[in-house]
Amino acid sequence: MPRKTAAEGALFVRLPNAAVEKLDRAAEALGMRKKDLVAGLVSRYVDPDNPRGLDALGALSTREIALGVVEPASPRGSYSFQPYEPPEVMTAEQAAEFLQVDPSVVIEMATSGQLPGRRLGGGWRFAREALVAWLGEPEKRR
């Protein structure tokens, strides 16, 4: 199972559908994970210590950028928060987001019996309560 490095943090954002589709297509075309693509873009183009760079980034929220969508800028100092409430029964992708791992890890662990889940139709289903209980169990020594 791949491990996250200590230098990673979580970022959950809602993007316009056009931006999501572009990000999906770019990640697929490059054979990259979306998180790596976004991290590369932020590393290259976001410099919070440069006033000119911040002004240019601030202008993005009011201009039409290659997405073809103009969205009004939020007033500075405002925020939008929508809590993430995972469903009681999750797909492999939702369970992966809940556990903060790749979906392939969830499927591999479920297939081997390490993760509580059930095959249903063509995919896996996971009970949120069972995943939380599984996380709370002490890890078995080999």
Secondary structure, DSSP 8 states (H G I E B T S, - for coil): -----TT---------HHHHHHHHHHHHHHT--HHHHHHHHHHHH--TT-HHHHHHHHHHTTS-BTTTB------TT----------SEEEHHHHHHHHTS-HHHHHHHHHTTSS--EEETTEEEEEHHHHHHHHHS-----
